[in-house]
């Protein structure tokens, strides 16, 4: 078993295995209707039912090199992907949830999607411009991108709070990678974690109660796969942080929004060494 797609119930503290495979699969999103997960593997996207039946491939048209930065719109009608087939660098596209022809959103490259605003109008993503990693937003219909961070360290992994008032992200601006948040207009930046870990991929729960974070050992700067990591839960302001559990994972475990619609559980991927 290479990849194990699992669900953690926050209330009971129990973990349930949904599906296991010898393939490398990554980054589960939970559908807004609660019925299935979207995962990626081998450059493709798949719909995985919660009963663990074999996943079904989603038609992404020409986009055959999808990475693990994908997600579902709040209304469940659209799918956003990050794919490098067309340009050789990751670009963000939107297509119908049932599959179809991808529509380019980001002409500036590379761009890696991470969050969808609660009203469905705006995408948040990491853009690399002249080797500088920053957080950007753009309308779901395209247009000019808005730069929210200004090169203070590496900035990545943006995800929206459920009320739309904040965008959480991880940043190395103080040295070690930590969690921060910023207003959608680029104002009011706040530090959320001050931990001994390398904190990545903050995901606020849909009920507004929790913030889920993937934490590496403190001496790990990037977000590689196949390492011992931990998933931590905390208040949206960073208080009452606790380690839920440790696992072998990292890259691919929870790069993108992964909470259930109710905020009672989340999906993740656990790995075994190749």
C-alpha positions in Angstrom: 0.0 0.0 0.0 1.5 3.3 -1.1 -1.4 5.7 -0.4 -4.2 5.5 2.1 -7.0 8.0 1.8 -8.5 8.4 5.3 -11.1 10.5 7.2 -10.5 11.8 10.8 -13.6 12.6 12.9 -12.8 15.5 15.2 -15.4 14.7 17.8 -14.6 11.1 18.3 -10.9 11.2 17.4 -11.4 8.1 15.2 -9.8 7.6 11.8 -11.6 5.7 9.0 -9.8 4.3 5.9 -11.8 5.2 2.7 -9.5 3.6 0.0 -6.0 2.3 -0.3 -3.9 1.9 -3.4 -0.4 1.0 -4.6 -0.4 4.3 -6.6 0.6 7.7 -5.4 -2.6 9.8 -4.9 -2.9 13.2 -3.2 -4.8 16.1 -1.9 -8.4 15.1 -1.1 -11.1 17.7 -1.4 -14.5 17.0 0.1 -17.5 17.8 -2.1 -20.0 20.4 -0.7 -22.8 17.8 -0.7 -20.6 15.5 1.4 -20.9 12.6 -1.0 -17.4 12.2 -2.4 -13.8 13.3 -2.5 -11.7 14.6 -5.4 -8.1 13.4 -5.5 -5.3 13.5 -8.0 -2.8 10.9 -9.2 -0.6 10.5 -12.3 -1.6 13.9 -13.6 -5.3 13.1 -13.5 -8.2 13.9 -11.2 -10.6 11.3 -9.8 -13.9 11.3 -7.9 -13.7 8.9 -4.9 -17.0 7.9 -3.3 -16.9 7.6 0.5 -17.8 4.0 0.4 -14.3 3.3 -1.0 -15.4 2.0 -4.5 -12.8 2.4 -7.2 -12.4 6.1 -8.1 -13.7 7.4 -11.4 -11.6 9.7 -13.6 -12.8 13.2 -14.2 -12.6 14.5 -17.8 -10.2 17.4 -17.7 -9.9 17.8 -21.4 -6.4 18.6 -22.6 -5.2 19.1 -19.0 -3.3 15.8 -18.4 -0.6 17.0 -16.0 -2.7 18.2 -13.1 -0.8 18.6 -9.8 -2.2 18.5 -6.3 -3.7 22.0 -6.2 -7.3 21.5 -7.1 -10.7 22.2 -5.5 -14.5 22.4 -5.8 -16.5 25.7 -5.9 -18.7 26.4 -2.9 -21.8 25.7 -4.9 -20.4 22.4 -6.1 -20.8 23.3 -9.8 -17.2 24.0 -10.8 -13.8 22.5 -10.4 -10.5 24.4 -10.3 -7.3 22.7 -11.4 -3.6 23.6 -11.6 -2.0 22.0 -14.7 1.1 22.5 -16.8 0.2 20.7 -20.1 -0.4 23.9 -22.1 2.5 26.1 -21.0 5.0 23.8 -19.3 4.3 25.7 -16.1 1.4 25.4 -13.7 -1.6 27.5 -14.8 -5.0 27.7 -13.1 -8.2 26.6 -15.0 -11.8 26.3 -14.2 -14.2 23.6 -15.7 -17.6 22.1 -14.9 -17.7 19.7 -12.0 -18.8 16.9 -14.2 -15.7 17.5 -16.4 -15.2 19.3 -19.7 -12.9 21.9 -21.4 -10.7 23.8 -18.9 -10.9 27.6 -19.1 -7.7 29.5 -18.4 -7.8 31.9 -15.4 -4.2 32.9 -14.8 -2.1 34.2 -17.7 0.8 34.8 -15.3 2.8 31.7 -14.5 3.5 29.6 -12.6 0.3 29.7 -10.5 -0.9 27.1 -8.0 -4.5 27.3 -6.7 -5.2 26.9 -3.0 -8.5 28.6 -2.0 -12.0 29.6 -3.2 -13.8 32.5 -1.6 -17.0 31.6 0.2 -19.1 33.6 -2.2 -17.5 31.7 -5.1 -16.3 34.8 -6.9 -12.6 34.8 -6.2 -9.6 32.4 -6.2 -6.6 32.6 -4.0 -3.3 31.1 -5.1 0.5 31.0 -4.8 2.2 32.7 -7.7 5.9 32.6 -8.5 7.0 35.8 -10.2 10.8 36.3 -10.8 11.5 33.4 -8.3 9.4 35.2 -5.6 6.6 33.2 -3.9 3.6 35.4 -3.0 -0.1 35.1 -2.4 -2.5 36.4 -5.1 -6.2 36.6 -5.8 -8.1 36.7 -9.1 -11.7 36.8 -10.1 -13.1 33.4 -11.1 -13.9 34.9 -14.5 -10.2 36.0 -14.9 -8.8 39.5 -15.3 -6.0 41.2 -13.4 -4.4 39.4 -10.4 -4.1 41.1 -7.0 -0.9 40.6 -5.1 -1.5 40.4 -1.4 2.0 39.7 0.0 5.2 41.5 -1.1 8.1 39.0 -1.0 8.5 38.9 2.7 10.0 35.4 2.7 8.2 32.6 0.9 4.3 32.9 1.0 2.2 29.9 0.0 -0.9 27.8 0.7 -3.7 30.5 1.0 -7.2 29.4 2.1 -10.2 31.5 3.0 -12.0 31.7 6.4 -15.6 30.7 6.1 -16.8 34.3 6.7 -14.6 35.6 3.9 -12.9 38.1 6.2 -9.4 36.5 6.2 -7.1 34.5 3.9 -4.8 32.2 5.9 -1.4 31.3 4.4 2.0 30.0 5.4 5.1 32.3 5.3 8.8 32.1 6.1 9.0 35.9 6.6 10.4 35.4 10.2 12.7 32.5 9.2 10.8 29.3 10.0 7.6 28.6 8.0 4.6 29.7 10.1 0.9 30.4 9.7 -0.3 34.0 9.0 -3.6 35.6 7.9 -4.3 38.7 5.8 -7.4 40.6 4.7 -8.5 40.0 1.1 -7.5 43.6 0.3 -4.0 42.9 1.5 -4.3 44.8 4.9 -4.2 43.7 8.5 -1.6 40.8 8.3 -1.4 38.8 11.5 0.8 36.0 12.7 -1.2 32.9 13.9 1.4 30.3 14.9 4.7 30.7 16.8 5.7 27.1 16.9 8.9 25.0 16.8 7.5 23.3 13.7 7.5 24.2 10.0 3.8 24.9 9.6 2.1 24.6 6.2 -1.3 24.5 4.5 -3.7 26.1 6.9 -7.3 25.1 6.4 -10.1 26.8 8.4 -13.1 24.6 9.2 -16.4 25.5 7.5 -18.1 26.0 10.9 -15.4 28.6 11.8 -14.3 26.7 15.0 -10.9 25.3 13.9 -7.8 25.7 11.9 -6.1 22.6 10.6 -2.3 22.8 9.9 0.3 20.3 8.6 3.5 20.6 10.7 6.9 19.4 9.7 9.9 19.2 12.0 11.3 22.7 12.5 14.4 22.1 10.4 12.4 21.2 7.3 11.9 24.4 5.2 10.0 23.2 2.2 7.0 20.7 2.0 8.6 17.4 0.8 6.7 14.1 0.8 7.5 11.0 2.7 8.5 12.4 6.1 7.1 12.0 9.6 4.8 14.9 10.1 1.9 15.8 12.3 -1.6 17.3 11.9 -2.4 20.0 14.4 -5.7 21.6 15.3 -6.1 25.0 16.8 -8.5 28.0 17.2 -8.7 30.3 14.2 -6.5 32.8 16.2 -3.9 30.1 16.9 -4.8 29.3 20.5 -5.3 25.9 22.1 -3.1 24.1 19.5 -2.9 20.4 19.9 -1.3 17.6 17.9 -4.1 15.3 16.6 -1.8 12.6 15.4 1.5 11.9 13.6 1.8 10.2 10.3 4.1 9.5 7.4 3.2 12.0 4.8 3.8 15.7 3.9 3.4 16.8 0.3 0.1 15.4 -0.9 -1.4 14.8 2.6 -3.6 17.9 2.6 -2.4 20.5 0.2 -5.8 21.9 -0.4 -9.2 22.4 1.5 -10.1 19.0 2.9 -12.8 19.6 5.5 -16.3 17.9 5.4 -19.1 20.4 4.7 -20.1 20.4 8.4 -16.6 20.8 9.8 -17.0 17.6 11.8 -14.3 15.7 9.9 -11.5 16.1 7.4 -9.9 13.9 4.7 -6.1 13.3 4.3 -3.7 10.9 2.7 -1.2 8.7 4.6 1.7 7.2 2.8 4.0 4.2 3.0 7.6 4.3 1.7 8.1 3.3 -1.9 
